[in-house]
Amino acid sequence: MARQFILPVILQIVFLSFTLSVKVCDNQFDYDNPFTTNCHDDPDGDASPKDIIDRWGISTQIEHTLYTPSGYQIYIIQAVPLDASSTAAPLVFAHGIGLNMRGFLSLQNSTLAYNALLQQKRQVFLLANRGTIFSTGTNNGLTMNDYNYWKFNFEDIALEELVLAINLAKQQTGRNPIHVGFSMGNTIGFVLCSLKPDYCTQNLAGIVALAPIAYMDNYIPSAYGWLSLFWPIAQPFAKMLWNGNMMPRNPQQTKMCLTNSITMMGCYVSKAVLFGFDYDGLNWPKLPIIWTNNQDSIGENVFTHFSQNINSARFARFDYKINNVAVYGTPTNPDYEVEKIPVKVALFTGKNDALATEKNAQKLWNKLPVGSRCSFTSVNSPTFAHDGFINNKNLYTLVVQPVLTTVSQMEQGICNP
Ligand SMILES: *[C@@H]1O[C@H](CO)[C@@H](O)[C@H](O)[C@H]1NC(C)=O
């Protein structure tokens, strides 16, 4: 009798602990108070990008499934405002490393995507890089369990899926899009336009770089700076541990982080070591959604490529070492020639961004052709960190408003260096 009663209860507890209804609270300490009325369930918890944007009710969504030339399935979502402008340049959003496209959506009406749709009536295209949620298939026989699936670096992402997204946006709207990239999302724009300047002249209206990542070095105040030094030694162990798919989504770990305000703080600090610490910008009511939805796999070679660049203090193509001659015809891997980027570039930097430092953004800026320099904006907050560009509690005022202004100016050819 007792067993009949206990078993369903245990099953229910186990079952409940694996569902993904996400509790969010208004303030930090509400997460510790079981009696507060400041908490509720957020429907965005693990929702698809389409469902999230559908709920906004300001656009219609078209889903595209495309394949890159090397056989990776790529998901792109196109949002068309209800009264879309026929003249405004569309925006192509590219997400960062360790993230997926939902990073651009979690803050809802504070996001750039929402306000570009609502205020500027622009079409918005969101690209999901290979290996992230919704871009997991192939037609080349590889699966995500194969080590060879993960043998791509950020140049492959630039030349394959970013080109797919730009071509799609142009074909659907008849206008050259503006590329909006966060972190690695802008790296791939710089890579593409350095290697294929003619393609960019013909197909791209500009690049908006949120937390620009091109030049880095071991002295950046991010753990990635010194982790890179050890990466050549650690890489074989990482391969054994993850088989190319580094840091895959881990709902159990996320759940542990979300136990209470102390575990949340602990998990935030472990990320701030990489990104910069910004307590004032912490978005407590959104942290559970940010962590549940936005983290995603890192491809091993993407990580290796960045580490090579950090260790060499260069912005350069993948270093194949002994095979460089076969691949590039030179013993050293070539630099990306950012001085060839032919389109307008707007940089947005955070004063406390440990990964994309202002000093390194300045280095990039100085190498860009004078005619391509559109604007260099340091976000107006002394503690603004890397992830602030998608997560900061004051995102709308600090980022969205200035970026929307810049996008309009870029489109009209008015830029303020
Ligand atoms: C977002 O919506 C909330 C109400 O749901 C409102 O209080 C807030 O001002 C809005 N923010 C922006 C930037 O529109």
The ligand as a Tripos MOL2 file, in Angstrom:
@<TRIPOS>MOLECULE
LIG
   14    14     1     0     0
SMALL
NO_CHARGES

@<TRIPOS>ATOM
      1 C1          8.5840   46.4450  -22.5670 C.3       1 LIG1
      2 O1          7.2990   46.0750  -22.0990 O.3       1 LIG1
      3 C2          7.0570   46.3930  -20.7430 C.3       1 LIG1
      4 C3          5.6520   45.9300  -20.3770 C.3       1 LIG1
      5 O2          5.4090   44.6300  -20.8380 O.3       1 LIG1
      6 C4          7.1680   47.8900  -20.5230 C.3       1 LIG1
      7 O3          7.0090   48.1790  -19.1490 O.3       1 LIG1
      8 C5          8.5370   48.3660  -20.9940 C.3       1 LIG1
      9 O4          8.6090   49.7660  -20.9150 O.3       1 LIG1
     10 C6          8.7830   47.9300  -22.4320 C.3       1 LIG1
     11 N1         10.1350   48.2980  -22.7840 N.am      1 LIG1
     12 C7         10.4870   48.8060  -23.9650 C.2       1 LIG1
     13 C8         11.9110   49.1290  -24.1750 C.3       1 LIG1
     14 O5          9.6690   49.0340  -24.8570 O.2       1 LIG1
@<TRIPOS>BOND
     1     1     2 1
     2     1    10 1
     3     2     3 1
     4     3     4 1
     5     3     6 1
     6     4     5 1
     7     6     7 1
     8     6     8 1
     9     8     9 1
    10     8    10 1
    11    10    11 1
    12    11    12 1
    13    12    13 1
    14    12    14 2
@<TRIPOS>SUBSTRUCTURE
     1 LIG1         1 GROUP 0 **** ****
